[in-house]
Amino acid sequence: MLSIMPNIEDKTRPRISGLSRGARILRGLSLVIPATVLALMFLTAIFADLAWIGLPDVGLSPYHPNDQVLKERRLPPAFIEGGSTEHLLGTDNLGRDVLSRVIHGARVSLSVSLLVIFITATIGTILGITAGYLGGRIEGFIMRVVDVALSFPGLILALLLATIIGPGYMTVVIALSALGWAGYARLTRGESLRIRQSDFVAQARVNGASTSRIMLRHIFPNVLNSLIVIMTLAVGMMILAESMLSYLGIGISAPTASWGSMVADGRNDLDRAWWISTFPGIAIGAVVMSGNFLGDWIRDKMDPRLRQL
């Protein structure tokens, strides 16, 4: 006898709608595209030239970033009439190759960003975990210092440092690190307050673990997820801050190529040589957006509440 019963299995099988499939693809792209952009920027910064291993004439940069050819000033990009394939992104107002300066500017901007993030995350994490776990007067003192640091305008501090020690690489690092640790301290302090009430911390205390061991082996690993998210988001923010300082003339000093100083170099020639500012500006925007998207993706994956959505 032939069965005339409907195929219940097919009807009860969950169907993925076109909208859900599209959302899944977009979530995948939210990782692939920003990760690819950041990876390309990091590789560009590393292999701009190989002078650090004794090969100064080998690298991605077609020219030295500071080579000047005055007779080739303000050449347009190769894809515009009047441009040359020898300078794919054109030249600036001193005849320097824009592509070479963008490539070398990636090294400066990314190295500043990573160094500042390492310094601020280290200081802020140590102070935040100490305040959250120990509590009492130590917590009160540290958090009052954090409140002062968060309320102090960083631009004024940068101007002060530039006046005292002059603009330069270390000026930018010191200016961004002097106050940047406060956000990490507040985050890790809040996480530590929650974790120190956990059963595994109480068990470690009963077993005679020292304070430093509890903070290092039990609390720090549990704040690391949040710390990674904040550090990823900070990559774009630090590059943007460095570019702002360099644009104002109190950051990376000439003739060192940095994206912010390159945007400043072309601000007076936007009507006749727009490419001088546009291409480093695109690089800044791409890295900032990629860092933000990647940070959001990492946060969604690491937060169990968001993973269930």
Helices and strands as residue ranges (DSSP letters): H 8-12, H 18-46, G 51-53, G 70-72, H 98-134, H 136-151, H 154-165, H 169-195, H 199-206, H 211-214, I 215-219, H 220-247, H 259-265, G 267-269, H 275-302, H 304-307
